Amino acid sequence: MTIYVGNLPYKATEDDLREVFAEYGGIKRVSVPADRETGRVRGFAFVEMMEDAQEDAAIEALDSAEWMGRQLRLNKAKPKGSE
């Protein structure tokens, strides 16, 4: 499972996200997509943790939490191509 992190502050980095999510367990991967033309962060990220239970705990704790002046939106990421 992968966590979708929405409403992400534009100044947030992979290291920032690793620091926040490390509190909930081991992190496999963090991806912060950037615009191809401008290189600017697009305002969302994906975080994959070692265990589903850790991801569930992170979603429960951080969804709607304020971080860097923005209210985060977290949920389980949908597989690419599914609606």
N, C-alpha and C positions, 0 to 999 in steps of 0.2 A: 504494500500500500504506500501511496505517496500523499503527502499533505500539500494542498494548494493554500498559499498564503496570499490573500488579496488585500488591497488598499495599503500596500507596502509603501513606506516613505521612499522617495526617490534617492535619498542619500544612503539608504541601507545597503550594506555589502554582504557578501557571503560570510565573511568573518563575524559580522554583527549577528547574523542569523544563527551561525554555529554556536555562538556564545549563549544566546537565548534558549535555543533548543537543547543544548547539552544538559541543562538542568533536568530534562525529562528522559535522558538516556543516550545511548550511542547513536551517532549520526553516520549514515552510509554516504549520503550525497546531498548537496545543496546546489540548486540551480537558480540563478537570478537572470532571467532573459533581458537582453538589451536590444534596443532598436538597431537594426542593421545600418541605417543611414547616419543616425546621430550618435550612436553608442550610449545613449541615455537609458538608464534602467526603466523598464516598462511599468513598474508599479505592482508587480506580483512576483512570486517565487514558488519553487517546489522544494520540499524537504522530505527526504526519505530517511527513516530511522531504522535501527536494527530489529525492533520488534513491534508488532501491531499494537500491543498494549501501551508501549511508550508513545506511539503516534496518537492513540486515543486520549491518553493523559495530556499530551501537549495541546491537542485540539480543544479539549474541555477547559483547560486552564487559560489558553491564549485567545480563543475566539472572543471577539468584542473587546479585548484588552487594548488599552491605549499604549502605544509604543512609538517613541520619537514623534509625538504629536499627532499620530493617526490612530484610528480605531481599526485594528486588524480584523480580517475576516478569514477564518480557517475552516476548511472542510476536506474531506477525502477527495483527492483528485480523481476525475473521471478519466478512463482510458481515452487516448487520442482517437477522435472520430466518433465517439459516442455522445449522445445528447441526453 
